[in-house]
Amino acid sequence: MNIAAICDHDTARGLRLAGIHHLHINPPHLLPLLDDITKTKKIGVIFITEPLAKQFEKDLKDYRMTHALPIIVEIPDKTGHHEDHIDFVSLLIKRAVGIDVSKK
């Protein structure tokens, strides 16, 4: 499975260098884009920058409740993690395994 990213221009530049080619930069609407990405069934993970995740918070929550794949992982942009950042990958692992893997 491939990785896609929904991000800003600066983050896209870095992700492109890391080998991610399915990049969507500053989309105006998130749900139609997520639907298009999942229709291909080739994308297993979607990275989304925290500011965009915050902007589309309700849409992301609804999407996560109704879709198991692709896994949506929030990543920091060039400004770093925000104060109210929630590590959803750690929450998924804790739910599946029962162990908290986050560093606190």
C-alpha positions as CSV (number, residue, x, y, z in Angstrom):
1,M,0.0,0.0,0.0
2,N,1.1,3.6,-0.7
3,I,1.2,6.7,1.5
4,A,-0.6,9.9,0.6
5,A,-0.3,13.4,2.2
6,I,-2.6,16.3,2.6
7,C,-0.4,19.3,3.5
8,D,1.0,22.7,2.8
9,H,3.6,23.6,0.2
10,D,6.6,23.4,2.5
11,T,5.7,20.0,4.0
12,A,5.0,18.7,0.5
13,R,8.5,19.6,-0.5
14,G,10.0,17.5,2.3
15,L,7.6,14.6,1.8
16,R,8.4,14.6,-1.9
17,L,12.1,14.2,-1.1
18,A,11.1,11.4,1.3
19,G,9.5,9.5,-1.6
20,I,5.8,10.3,-1.1
21,H,4.3,11.2,-4.5
22,H,0.6,11.3,-3.7
23,L,0.5,14.9,-2.4
24,H,-2.6,17.1,-2.1
25,I,-1.7,20.6,-1.2
26,N,-4.1,22.9,0.8
27,P,-7.4,21.3,-0.5
28,P,-10.5,23.5,-0.2
29,H,-12.7,20.5,0.9
30,L,-11.5,17.4,2.7
31,L,-14.3,14.8,2.5
32,P,-14.5,14.7,-1.4
33,L,-10.7,14.4,-1.4
34,L,-10.7,11.5,1.1
35,D,-13.4,9.8,-0.9
36,D,-11.3,10.0,-4.1
37,I,-8.2,8.7,-2.3
38,T,-10.0,5.7,-0.8
39,K,-11.6,4.8,-4.1
40,T,-8.3,3.8,-5.5
41,K,-7.7,1.2,-2.6
42,K,-4.0,1.7,-3.1
43,I,-3.5,4.2,-0.2
44,G,-3.1,2.7,3.3
45,V,-1.9,5.7,5.2
46,I,-2.7,9.4,4.8
47,F,-0.5,12.0,6.5
48,I,-2.2,15.3,7.2
49,T,-0.6,18.3,8.8
50,E,-2.0,19.4,12.1
51,P,-3.2,22.9,11.0
52,L,-5.2,21.2,8.2
53,A,-6.5,18.6,10.6
54,K,-7.6,21.3,12.9
55,Q,-9.3,23.1,10.1
56,F,-11.2,20.0,9.0
57,E,-11.6,18.5,12.6
58,K,-15.3,17.6,12.3
59,D,-14.9,16.0,8.9
60,L,-11.8,14.0,10.1
61,K,-13.7,12.7,13.1
62,D,-16.7,11.6,11.0
63,Y,-14.4,10.0,8.5
64,R,-12.4,8.1,11.2
65,M,-15.6,6.8,12.7
66,T,-16.9,5.3,9.4
67,H,-13.6,4.1,7.8
68,A,-10.9,1.7,9.1
69,L,-8.6,2.4,6.1
70,P,-6.7,4.4,5.2
71,I,-5.2,5.3,8.6
72,I,-5.0,9.1,8.9
73,V,-1.9,10.3,10.8
74,E,-1.6,13.9,11.9
75,I,2.0,15.2,11.5
76,P,3.5,18.6,12.5
77,D,4.1,21.2,9.9
78,K,7.3,23.4,9.9
79,T,6.1,25.1,13.1
80,G,6.2,21.9,15.1
81,H,3.5,20.1,17.2
82,H,0.6,22.2,18.6
83,E,-0.3,22.2,22.3
84,D,-3.5,20.3,21.8
85,H,-2.0,17.6,19.6
86,I,-3.5,14.1,20.0
87,D,-1.3,11.2,18.9
88,F,-3.9,9.0,17.1
89,V,-1.4,6.3,16.2
90,S,-0.6,5.8,19.9
91,L,-4.3,5.7,20.7
92,L,-4.8,3.0,18.0
93,I,-2.0,0.9,19.4
94,K,-3.3,1.3,22.9
95,R,-6.7,0.2,21.8
96,A,-5.4,-2.8,19.9
97,V,-2.7,-4.0,22.3
98,G,-3.7,-2.4,25.6
99,I,-0.3,-0.7,26.2
100,D,0.3,3.0,26.2
101,V,3.3,3.6,23.9
102,S,3.4,7.4,24.1
103,K,6.3,9.2,25.7
104,K,5.1,11.4,28.6
